Amino acid sequence: PHGRPMITRELLRHLRNDLPMPVTIAALGTDGPPAKRSEGRYRFLCPHCREMLATVNPRNNLAHCFGCTKNLNNIDLLLTMGYDFKSAVSILTRMYDLHRARMPCAESSAASQE
């Protein structure tokens, strides 16, 4: 294992739930889908139907496209952009680590249980 993190269920849960999708999309920059905040919601271009109708629900960190009705999490988003699963997890893990480093007061409940 060449310094790659082991892919555990817990890691995947963190990448899906604890890395805000707007943070992921912003970190992707021009490689990511165009996005904007409107009417208090974070919207971005759906990678499936190419309409600006994918909206992130901040309560569950899932995006739902109101055009094609697909649901996306962070991992799904990168897979639809053409990344393979291991690359997607590796990229998202780096983003998650950076996000956690910027949020020193927001210790996750998992960290306090270790």
WORA-V509284 format. One line per field, one symbol per residue. phi: phi as a letter, one per 30 degrees, with the letter a starting at -180 (. if undefined). A space follows every 50 residues. Layout:
# WORA-V509284
phi: ???
This chain:
# WORA-V509284
phi: .diddddcedddddddccceeddeddddhddddebacbhicccbddddci cdbdbddddchccbcdccidcbcedeeddddjddeddddddddddddddd ddcddcddddddcd
